[in-house]
């Protein structure tokens, strides 16, 4: 048994491995996956976040994408987009983007899109909507709703 006198990257890697091993039987008991995320530390202490993932989330591709899709579906109509727009691809300025998320608190650039090279960008809802209108896989426009401000102006 090793006694730790001070936390550093090397001994925290060992600690992480041991914690992950110890979490396996707990996760199996409840049918979930448990793991620790980033570790923040000082020489005297460390902290981390424990993440649990339900088996159905694992089967559908994992928590982060599923959470992004849920957030998108809940907020997209505020910006004139459809819930089915998540994951669709469109072209703008000669680049191909895929809709991968939404930040409803960002009024100017709320839609998160990913280019083919994996880099992510925040785009205006209007840019995304105009690009998606050219996509033949997108459902009929009549199913979308525009976000209407209290002063009567419409945004999308």
Secondary structure, DSSP 4 states (H G I P E B T S, - for coil): -PPPSS--HHHHHHHHHHHHHHHHHHHHHHTEEEEEEEEEE-SS-EEEEEEEEEHHHHHTT-HHHHHHHHHHHHHGGGGT--GGGTT-EEEETTEEEEEEEE-TT-SSS-EEEEETTS-EEEE-HHHHHHHHTT-TTSPPGGG---EE-TTS-EE-
